[in-house]
Every structure is written in C-alpha cells, then in structure tokens.
Amino acid sequence: MNLLEQTQQQIEKMILNKEYDENNYLPSEGELCKKFEVSRATVREAVRSMEVRGFLKRVHGKGLQVIDNSVKVMTRSIADMISLRDCDLSELIEVRRIIEVEAARLAADRADEQDLEQLRKSLAVMENTEVMDDNYYHNDLEFHVNLVKASKNNMLSAIVSAYTPLLWDVVVASSQTNYCIERRHHFHRDVYDCIVKREPDAAAEKMRIHLRATSENVETYQKNGERK
C-alpha cells in the first residue's frame, strides 16, 4: 500500500469513527498533513479521491465537510459491478434467498408502523388486482424493497437497491400466469402477517416458501421461452 492509499484509508477511518466537528467538518488540510506526516499534495489527492467517492465535499471558505451518504455510495458501487457482469435471473434469486429471508426475519422484530403501512399499500394493490400488469409488478417489487428497508439494516438495503433494476425482470418472469398469483397463493400476505405478529422465524420461512415458488415460476418461464 503506497503513501496515498494509506492517507485515504486514514481519512476514511476518521470518517467512520466520526472524528469531525459538530458541523461535520474534518480538520484542515494543513492539520491532516501534520497528523499523517505526509505532504499537502498527498493529502489533497487523497481528499479528491474521497470527494469522487461521495464521502467528502469541499465547501469554499469552510473546509472539508463529511457527507452522510455512504449507503448511496455503496449502492452505486454494487450497481456498477452488477452492470459490468452477466448476471442471470437464477443467480439473482439465489442472492434474494440469502438476503430477503433474513430481512423478513429482521423486519418481524424491527418494522415500525410506517414500514407496515408501506407494505400494506403494496399488498392491497396485489390482492385487488384481477390481471397481472405493470401496476401489479410495481407493487410486488415495492413490497420487497420496503420489507428490506423494514429490517433497518442499511447494508442490506444498499444491496437490494443495487439489484432492484434486475428484480423487475424476476418479478415479471415469475408472474406469467393467467390468474393473480397473490390472490390465489397469498405469498406476500403470509409474510406480512408474520411480520405484524412479530414472528421472525415464521416470517423467514414464509419468505423462503415465496422465493422457492418464484424460482420455479422463473424456470418454467425460461423453458417456455426456449421452446418458442
């Protein structure tokens, strides 16, 4: 690790440890030079890197302000990684099993009334839809995104936000039926009811069942597509 990388790492550590003033300003560049025993050029380049990554903002006449958008930064990084790789739907479903089953468990412990209201809104649309259409797909997706938010784990939310564009494809692929899936099978309702009852293990199991059915529907959709 060279001197510049070391300086970047030290500044990042300061941010993570909240070593800044009440207005979210780091020490001046001169003070950072003394603290890390490096040149002003090294500090300036390290700061520029942190600005590009979205952790700092240089405010004229005031200094280096810490920006509290680390979740957005991580989401963007993960989204970029996904866009550069050929991720198929089966891989995404595997990731969803890892993340959303546990998110359902956490949501059953941590969801507040506002979280429950968001879930209720999406659920109501799905339960009252006669035909699987874009409105249904949108609310299906929103249910899952808001459920992960209800887990109150920012890292989980960042990961899900990053793969949300791909999630639309999974929702559509798993919903190619001539009937409304939610009205017949109540997958989302079952998860929601467990969250309301504060039953973490049951919520996780219901999400596992839902994602297993999703996987089967996607496989059927892909096989039918190959036959055409």
C-alpha positions in Angstrom: 0.0 0.0 0.0 1.6 3.3 -1.1 1.5 6.6 0.9 -1.5 7.9 -1.0 -3.6 4.8 -0.3 -2.5 4.9 3.4 -3.7 8.5 3.7 -7.0 7.7 2.0 -7.5 4.8 4.4 -6.7 7.0 7.4 -9.2 9.7 6.3 -11.8 7.1 5.7 -11.2 5.7 9.2 -11.6 9.2 10.7 -15.0 9.5 8.9 -16.1 6.1 10.1 -15.0 6.9 13.7 -16.8 10.3 13.4 -13.7 12.3 14.1 -15.0 15.6 12.9 -16.7 18.6 14.5 -20.3 19.2 15.2 -20.9 20.6 11.8 -19.3 17.6 10.1 -16.1 19.2 9.1 -12.7 17.4 9.1 -9.6 19.2 10.3 -7.9 21.4 7.7 -5.6 20.0 5.0 -2.7 21.5 7.0 -3.7 19.7 10.1 -4.2 16.5 8.2 -0.6 16.8 6.8 0.7 17.1 10.4 -1.5 14.3 11.7 -0.5 11.8 9.0 3.0 13.2 8.4 2.6 13.5 4.7 2.8 16.3 2.1 0.0 18.7 1.3 -0.1 17.2 -2.2 -0.7 13.7 -0.8 -3.5 14.9 1.4 -5.1 16.9 -1.4 -5.1 13.9 -3.7 -6.5 11.7 -1.0 -9.2 14.2 -0.3 -10.0 14.4 -4.0 -10.5 10.7 -4.1 -12.8 10.8 -1.2 -14.8 13.6 -2.9 -15.2 11.4 -6.0 -16.4 8.5 -3.9 -19.0 10.8 -2.3 -17.7 10.9 1.3 -16.5 14.5 1.3 -17.5 17.8 -0.1 -15.2 20.8 -0.2 -17.1 23.9 1.0 -15.4 27.2 0.0 -14.2 29.2 3.0 -15.2 26.4 5.4 -13.3 23.3 4.7 -13.9 19.6 4.1 -17.4 18.5 5.0 -18.3 14.9 5.6 -21.3 13.7 3.5 -23.6 11.2 5.1 -24.4 9.2 2.0 -22.3 6.1 2.5 -25.3 3.9 1.7 -25.8 5.6 -1.6 -22.1 5.3 -2.4 -22.1 1.6 -1.7 -25.3 1.1 -3.7 -23.8 2.8 -6.7 -20.6 0.6 -6.4 -22.6 -2.6 -6.3 -24.9 -1.5 -9.1 -21.8 -0.7 -11.3 -20.4 -4.2 -10.5 -23.7 -5.8 -11.5 -24.0 -3.9 -14.7 -20.5 -5.0 -15.8 -21.2 -8.7 -15.3 -23.6 -11.0 -17.0 -25.8 -11.9 -14.0 -28.8 -14.1 -14.9 -32.1 -14.4 -13.1 -31.2 -17.7 -11.3 -28.2 -16.0 -9.7 -30.3 -13.1 -8.6 -32.8 -15.5 -7.0 -30.0 -17.2 -5.1 -28.9 -13.8 -3.8 -32.5 -13.0 -2.8 -32.8 -16.2 -0.8 -29.7 -15.2 1.2 -30.8 -11.6 1.8 -34.6 -11.4 1.8 -35.2 -14.5 4.0 -33.1 -12.9 6.8 -34.5 -9.5 6.0 -38.0 -10.8 6.7 -36.8 -12.2 10.0 -35.3 -8.9 11.0 -38.4 -6.9 9.8 -40.6 -9.0 12.1 -38.5 -7.7 15.0 -37.9 -4.1 13.8 -40.6 -2.9 11.5 -42.4 0.3 12.7 -45.9 1.5 11.8 -44.6 3.4 8.8 -42.9 0.3 7.4 -46.1 -1.7 7.9 -48.2 0.9 6.2 -45.9 0.8 3.1 -46.2 -2.9 3.0 -50.0 -2.7 3.4 -50.3 -0.4 0.4 -48.5 -2.7 -1.9 -50.3 -5.7 -0.6 -53.7 -4.1 -1.1 -53.0 -3.5 -4.8 -51.8 -7.0 -5.4 -54.7 -8.6 -3.6 -57.2 -6.5 -5.5 -55.7 -7.0 -9.0 -57.6 -9.1 -11.5 -54.9 -9.1 -14.2 -51.1 -9.3 -13.7 -50.0 -6.0 -15.2 -47.3 -3.3 -14.7 -49.1 -1.9 -11.7 -49.1 -5.4 -10.0 -45.4 -5.8 -10.9 -44.5 -2.4 -9.5 -46.2 -3.1 -6.1 -44.7 -6.6 -5.9 -41.3 -5.0 -6.3 -42.1 -2.2 -3.8 -43.2 -4.8 -1.3 -39.8 -6.5 -1.3 -37.8 -3.3 -1.3 -39.8 -1.9 1.6 -39.6 -5.1 3.5 -35.8 -5.0 3.4 -35.9 -1.3 4.5 -38.0 -2.5 7.4 -35.1 -4.7 8.5 -33.4 -1.4 9.5 -30.1 -2.7 8.1 -28.6 -0.1 5.8 -26.2 -2.5 4.2 -29.0 -4.9 3.2 -31.0 -2.0 1.8 -28.0 -0.8 -0.2 -27.5 -4.3 -1.8 -31.2 -4.6 -2.7 -31.3 -1.1 -4.1 -28.4 -2.0 -6.3 -30.1 -5.1 -7.8 -33.6 -3.6 -8.0 -33.4 -2.9 -11.8 -32.8 -6.7 -12.2 -35.5 -7.5 -9.7 -38.1 -6.1 -12.1 -37.2 -8.8 -14.6 -37.6 -11.5 -12.0 -41.0 -10.2 -10.9 -42.2 -10.2 -14.5 -40.8 -13.6 -15.3 -42.3 -15.2 -12.2 -45.8 -13.7 -12.9 -46.6 -15.1 -16.3 -49.9 -16.8 -15.3 -53.5 -16.5 -16.3 -54.6 -15.7 -12.7 -53.5 -13.3 -10.0 -50.8 -15.2 -8.0 -51.2 -13.2 -4.8 -55.0 -13.7 -4.7 -54.6 -17.4 -5.1 -51.4 -18.2 -3.1 -51.1 -15.2 -0.6 -47.3 -15.4 -0.6 -46.9 -11.7 0.4 -49.9 -11.7 2.8 -48.3 -14.7 4.7 -45.0 -12.9 5.1 -46.8 -9.6 6.1 -49.0 -11.3 8.7 -45.9 -12.9 10.3 -44.2 -9.5 10.5 -47.3 -7.9 12.1 -47.5 -10.8 14.6 -43.8 -10.3 15.4 -42.9 -13.9 14.4 -39.4 -13.7 13.0 -38.9 -17.4 12.3 -42.3 -17.8 10.6 -41.7 -14.6 8.5 -38.4 -16.1 7.3 -40.0 -19.4 6.4 -42.8 -17.8 4.6 -40.4 -15.7 2.5 -38.4 -18.9 1.8 -41.5 -20.5 0.5 -42.4 -17.5 -1.6 -38.9 -17.3 -3.2 -39.0 -21.1 -3.9 -42.2 -20.6 -5.8 -40.7 -17.6 -7.6 -37.7 -19.7 -8.7 -40.0 -22.5 -10.0 -42.1 -19.9 -12.0 -39.0 -18.3 -13.5 -37.7 -21.8 -14.6 -41.0 -22.5 -16.2 -41.0 -19.1 -17.9 -37.5 -19.6 -19.3 -38.2 -23.2 -20.5 -41.3 -22.0 -22.3 -39.3 -19.2 -23.9 -36.8 -21.6 -25.2 -39.4 -23.7 -26.9 -40.8 -20.8 -28.8 
